[in-house]
Amino acid sequence: MSALFGINEMRWRFDCFLCGNRWEEEHRHLEKHHFVFCEESKKEGRPMVDCYECKHHEIYTPIMGDMVGNRG
């Protein structure tokens, strides 16, 4: 519904350097513990997650997100 009003949700893009998997996550779907260098009560800074494709094969690859959307 926010797209109707021209508001882009904040999204993060993750690119796996190991397997080449690329995906986007909305800011609201990420948990506080994904954000590095932030206070416990806020989701600030940049998120770091493991590639879900590599993790499926028991390879843990931490990937820093790049912002592709902004707050409306």
N, C-alpha and C positions, 0 to 999 in steps of 0.2 A: 504494500500500500504506500510505503514511503516513496517508491519510484514514481508514483502518480504526481507527487509534488516536487519532483526533481531533487530529492534528497538521497545522497549516496550513503549507505551504511559503511562504517569503517571496516575494511577487510585487510587481511594479511595474506601475502603470497609466500609460499614455501617452495623452494627448488632444491631437490635432493642432488647433491654432487656425486653420489655414489651410483644410484640407479637411474637418475634422470626424471624421476617422478615429480610432477608439478601440480600443486593444488592451492586453493584459496579457502580461508576460514573467516567467518565473521567474528569481529571482536567479541561480541556477546557470547559466542559459543566457546571461547577459550577460558580456561580457569586461571585463577590468580597465580598458582604455582608455575604457570608457563612463562611468566614475565620475569626477566632477569633484572637485577638492580632496582627493585621496587619495594615499597613498603608493604606490609602484610595486608593492609586494608584497601589497597588500590591496585588497579591493573594499569600500571604505567611502564614506560620503556618499551622494549621490543620483546615479543614472545619468542621462545625457543621450544621447539617440539621435535620429537623423533619422527622420522619418515615411517609412515604406517606400513608401506610396502616392504621396506628393509626390516622393520621390526617383526613382521610376519615371518621372516626368515631368520629371526634371532640375531640380526645385525642392528646395533643401535647407532644411529647417525643423528646427532643433534643439529638442527637446522634453524637458523635465525630468520625470522619473518621480515618481509619488506612490505610497507604499507602501500595499498593500491586504492583505497577508498578513504573518505574522510567523514568526520562527524557532520551531521546535518544541522 
